[in-house]
Amino acid sequence: MIRSALASLLAAASLAQPACAASIPLPRSADGHPDLSGVWTNASVTKLTRPPGVSGLSVSPAEAKALAGANPMTRLLDAGSKPSDAEEGAPTPGDPGGYNTFWLDPGRSLAQVKGEYRTSWIVDPTDGQLPLSPEGRALVAKANAYSRAADTPANPESLEPWDRCLISSRGSGGPGMLNNIYNSNLQIVQTRDHVAIEIEMIHDTRAVPVFRDKAAALSAHGPAALHPWLGDATAWWEGDTLVIETINVNAEQGRAGPIYLTPKGRVTERLTRVSPTQILYEFQVEDPVYYTRPWRAEMSLTASKDPLYEYACHEGNYALVDILKGTRAAEKAKLGGGVQ
């Protein structure tokens, strides 16, 4: 009886929460639009596509906890946080990896979007997978092979664009701003006619002009011959939602993925501040070359009290030179020439 009454009270409280949240006034800028400014995070073990063997977009809290606990990254973090074994001795010779788990900060739970624990950002198609065309599948296979080859680069251009510090890795710079294994934070600065989005990972910044309406924004796109990193973006307001359309993404960025795009692709993002602490972030991707149909994703951006870190890549130091030297030395040793 007590348990039944408690369950009824919890259910009533849960149903009352949206109404309470809706009654809290949203922060607004001087021009009356919702204020998107601030530092936000999308750190989570939820990723763009749904993991193998997981069915359904949303899961219960218990299922979400189990999936997060079984996630390979979570298990790696758990293993890395254990005390060192003083009797273990020196590590065996070989590649120690890029960095240990101290530097990883991917989040430890599934993301909540619209009050649901989500198993993928992709909501359409319902299977949570990219609707790849034959050309798209071929590109993914080629990109995976390229990524493996980048471990033994022949020259600077053989490295992935994020290893050259050109763009954020794993798609975190956008368009279609994804979460990463660390630095999954961004800062939005909003004015009347521009929105700047700075990504903590490799400090990408998207400076997007905001126009009075959709027609004006679409007419303001630059020449089709230009394919800037992160694409050519313009924006407009639809009610309380900021809409950003991006075209002409650089082909090198589009090749690297994980959102694959030709310069003819189009990404439409929608940012809606739904509470003082959360932005609903949605985006749709259209590219008839790599996909059989448009697809959509939804994500929550959660307010953070912490500032962005200044991200240092390998500008001005010897990391890239040393990567190439190490690769050449390894090749020489494999041929029997030894390492100098």
C-alpha positions in Angstrom: 0.0 0.0 0.0 2.8 2.4 1.0 4.8 1.4 -2.1 1.7 2.0 -4.3 1.1 5.4 -2.8 4.7 6.4 -3.2 4.7 5.3 -6.9 1.6 7.4 -7.5 3.3 10.4 -5.9 6.4 10.0 -8.0 4.4 9.6 -11.1 2.4 12.7 -10.4 5.7 14.6 -9.7 7.1 13.4 -13.0 4.1 14.5 -14.9 4.2 17.9 -13.2 7.8 18.6 -14.1 7.3 19.7 -17.8 4.6 22.2 -16.7 6.9 23.6 -14.0 9.8 23.9 -16.5 7.6 25.5 -19.0 6.6 28.2 -16.5 10.2 29.3 -15.9 10.9 32.3 -18.2 13.6 31.6 -20.8 16.6 34.0 -20.8 16.2 36.4 -23.7 18.4 38.8 -25.5 17.7 42.5 -26.0 16.0 41.8 -29.4 13.6 39.4 -27.7 15.0 36.1 -29.1 15.9 33.3 -26.6 19.5 33.8 -25.4 21.6 30.8 -26.5 24.8 32.3 -25.0 26.8 30.3 -22.5 28.9 27.2 -22.2 27.3 24.0 -23.1 28.2 20.3 -23.0 27.1 17.2 -24.9 29.4 14.7 -23.2 27.7 11.3 -23.2 28.2 7.7 -24.1 25.4 8.1 -26.6 26.9 8.4 -30.1 25.6 9.3 -33.6 24.6 5.7 -34.5 23.1 3.0 -32.3 25.4 0.3 -31.0 25.0 -3.3 -32.4 22.5 -5.4 -30.6 20.6 -2.4 -29.2 17.0 -2.0 -30.4 14.9 1.1 -29.9 15.7 4.8 -29.6 14.8 5.2 -26.0 15.3 2.9 -23.0 14.4 2.8 -19.3 16.6 4.2 -16.6 17.7 0.7 -15.6 18.5 -0.2 -19.2 20.4 3.1 -19.7 22.5 2.4 -16.6 23.3 -1.1 -17.9 24.2 0.0 -21.4 26.4 2.8 -20.0 28.2 0.4 -17.7 28.8 -2.1 -20.5 30.1 0.7 -22.9 33.8 0.0 -23.9 34.8 3.5 -23.0 33.2 3.3 -19.6 34.9 0.0 -18.9 38.2 1.4 -20.1 37.8 4.4 -17.6 36.9 2.0 -14.8 40.0 -0.1 -15.5 42.2 2.9 -15.7 41.0 4.4 -12.4 42.1 1.4 -10.4 45.2 1.7 -8.2 48.5 0.7 -9.8 49.9 -2.7 -8.9 53.3 -2.2 -7.4 54.2 -5.9 -8.1 53.3 -5.6 -11.8 56.8 -4.5 -12.9 57.8 -2.6 -16.0 55.4 -2.5 -19.0 56.2 -4.7 -21.9 57.9 -3.1 -24.9 55.6 -1.8 -27.6 53.2 1.1 -28.4 52.0 2.5 -25.1 49.1 4.4 -26.8 48.5 8.1 -27.2 47.5 8.9 -23.6 46.0 7.1 -20.6 42.5 7.4 -19.3 43.3 10.4 -17.1 42.8 12.6 -20.2 39.5 11.0 -21.3 36.3 12.7 -20.4 33.5 11.2 -22.6 30.7 11.1 -20.0 29.5 8.0 -18.2 25.8 7.9 -18.9 23.4 7.8 -21.9 22.1 11.2 -22.9 18.6 12.4 -22.0 16.7 14.1 -24.8 13.1 15.2 -24.4 13.1 13.4 -21.0 14.2 10.0 -22.6 17.4 8.1 -22.4 18.6 7.8 -26.0 20.6 5.0 -27.6 21.6 7.2 -30.6 21.5 10.7 -31.7 19.9 9.6 -35.0 16.1 9.5 -34.7 15.3 9.0 -38.3 15.8 6.3 -39.8 14.4 4.5 -36.8 17.2 1.9 -36.8 19.6 4.6 -35.7 22.0 4.0 -38.6 23.2 6.2 -41.4 21.2 5.4 -44.6 24.3 5.0 -46.7 24.1 4.7 -50.5 26.5 2.4 -52.3 28.8 5.4 -52.8 28.5 6.2 -49.1 29.4 2.6 -48.0 32.4 2.7 -50.4 33.5 6.0 -48.8 33.2 4.7 -45.3 35.3 1.7 -46.2 37.9 4.0 -47.8 37.8 6.3 -44.8 38.5 3.4 -42.4 41.4 2.3 -44.6 42.7 5.9 -44.7 42.5 6.1 -41.0 44.5 3.0 -40.5 47.1 4.3 -43.0 47.3 7.5 -41.1 48.9 5.6 -38.3 52.0 5.3 -40.5 51.9 8.6 -42.4 54.1 9.1 -45.5 53.8 12.8 -45.2 51.8 15.5 -43.3 48.9 15.2 -45.8 48.6 11.5 -45.0 47.4 12.4 -41.5 43.7 12.9 -40.8 42.7 16.6 -40.8 42.2 16.7 -37.0 45.7 15.2 -36.5 46.9 18.2 -38.5 44.8 20.4 -36.1 42.7 21.7 -39.0 39.3 20.8 -37.6 37.9 19.2 -34.5 38.0 15.4 -34.4 35.1 13.0 -34.6 32.8 15.6 -36.0 32.6 17.8 -32.9 33.1 21.0 -34.9 30.0 20.5 -37.0 27.9 21.0 -39.0 26.2 18.3 -37.0 28.2 19.0 -33.8 28.9 15.6 -32.2 30.4 14.6 -28.8 34.0 13.5 -28.4 36.1 11.4 -26.1 37.1 14.6 -24.3 36.5 18.4 -24.7 32.9 17.8 -25.5 32.1 21.5 -24.8 31.2 24.5 -26.7 30.5 28.2 -26.1 27.8 30.3 -27.9 28.1 34.0 -28.1 25.0 35.6 -29.6 24.4 39.1 -30.9 21.6 40.6 -33.0 23.1 39.7 -36.3 25.6 36.9 -35.6 26.0 33.8 -33.6 29.5 32.5 -32.8 29.9 28.9 -31.7 33.4 28.0 -30.4 34.2 24.3 -30.0 36.6 23.4 -27.2 38.2 20.6 -29.2 40.9 22.2 -31.4 39.2 25.6 -30.8 37.1 25.7 -34.0 34.8 28.7 -34.2 31.8 29.0 -36.4 30.8 32.6 -37.0 27.3 32.5 -38.5 25.5 35.6 -39.8 21.8 35.8 -38.7 19.3 37.3 -41.2 15.8 38.6 -40.9 14.2 35.6 -42.5 15.0 32.3 -44.4 14.9 33.9 -47.9 17.5 36.5 -46.9 19.7 33.9 -45.3 19.6 31.5 -48.2 20.5 34.3 -50.6 23.5 35.2 -48.5 25.4 32.0 -49.1 28.9 32.5 -50.7 30.0 31.3 -54.1 29.7 27.6 -54.7 33.4 27.5 -55.7 34.4 28.1 -52.1 34.4 25.2 -49.7 35.6 26.4 -46.3 36.3 24.2 -43.3 33.0 23.7 -41.4 31.1 24.9 -44.5 29.2 28.0 -45.6 26.6 28.7 -42.8 23.8 31.2 -42.6 21.0 31.5 -40.1 17.6 32.9 -39.3 15.0 32.6 -36.5 11.8 30.6 -36.8 9.9 31.7 -33.7 12.1 30.8 -30.7 14.3 28.4 -32.8 17.5 29.4 -34.4 17.9 27.6 -37.7 21.4 27.3 -39.3 21.9 26.0 -42.9 25.3 24.9 -44.0 26.4 24.0 -47.5 29.7 23.7 -49.4 31.5 21.8 -46.7 35.2 21.2 -47.5 35.6 17.9 -49.4 38.5 16.8 -47.1 36.3 17.3 -44.0 33.4 15.5 -45.7 35.6 12.6 -46.6 36.8 12.1 -43.0 33.3 11.8 -41.4 31.8 10.7 -39.2 29.1 12.8 -41.0 30.1 12.2 -44.6 29.3 15.1 -47.0 30.1 16.1 -50.5 30.3 19.9 -51.2 26.7 19.5 -52.5 25.5 18.3 -49.1 23.3 20.4 -46.8 23.0 20.3 -43.1 20.1 22.1 -41.3 20.6 22.7 -37.6 17.9 23.9 -35.1 18.7 25.2 -31.7 15.8 25.7 -29.3 16.4 26.8 -25.7 13.8 24.7 -23.8 14.9 25.6 -20.3 17.5 27.8 -18.5 19.8 24.8 -18.4 19.2 23.0 -21.7 19.1 23.5 -25.5 17.4 21.0 -27.8 19.8 20.6 -30.7 18.5 19.0 -33.9 20.0 18.6 -37.3 19.1 17.1 -40.7 21.6 15.9 -43.2 20.9 15.8 -47.0 23.4 14.5 -49.5 22.1 12.5 -52.4 25.5 11.1 -53.2 26.3 9.4 -49.9 22.8 8.8 -48.5 19.7 7.2 -49.9 17.5 9.7 -48.0 17.7 12.7 -45.6 18.3 11.7 -42.0 17.7 13.5 -38.7 19.4 13.6 -35.2 18.4 15.1 -31.9 20.7 16.0 -28.9 20.6 17.9 -25.7 23.1 20.6 -24.9 23.4 21.0 -21.1 24.6 24.2 -19.5 28.0 24.1 -17.8 29.3 26.3 -15.1 32.9 25.8 -16.2 34.7 27.9 -18.8 36.2 26.4 -22.0 39.8 25.3 -21.8 42.3 26.8 -24.2 43.0 23.8 -26.5 46.6 23.4 -27.5 47.2 21.1 -30.5 50.7 20.9 -32.1 51.0 24.4 -33.4 54.5 25.7 -33.2 56.1 22.6 -31.7 57.6 19.4 -33.0 54.8 16.9 -32.6 54.1 16.5 -36.3 57.8 16.4 -37.1 58.4 13.7 -34.4 55.4 11.7 -35.7 57.0 11.5 -39.1 60.5 10.8 -37.7 59.1 8.0 -35.6 57.4 6.4 -38.5 60.5 6.5 -40.7 62.6 5.1 -37.8 60.1 2.2 -37.4 60.2 1.5 -41.1 64.0 1.4 -41.0 64.0 -0.9 -38.0 61.6 -3.3 -39.8 63.9 -3.4 -42.7 66.8 -4.3 -40.4 68.5 -0.9 -40.4 68.0 -0.4 -36.7 66.8 2.8 -35.0 69.1 5.8 -34.7 
